[in-house]
């Protein structure tokens, strides 16, 4: 079974791997993950991101290497995002 089959639950919807962007390594935008995970709004998802950052900090995993803050334009509006 491939990763695409493993993370693909509904036909017609993008899979986890489809949302990834490859640039030497594979990464995802947090706002696209939010959509895929069916969160209602970014502030709620931001709480999950903060908990993930705290977990990384407690395990001595470099936060700045794994949560890269960026700004993007979505629907004509500049927004905060992570990759």
Secondary structure, DSSP 8 states (H G I E B T S, - for coil): --HHHHT--STTS--HHHH-EESSSEE--HHHHHHHTT-S-HHHHHHHHHHHHHHHHHTT--HHHHS-EEEEEETTEEEEEE-
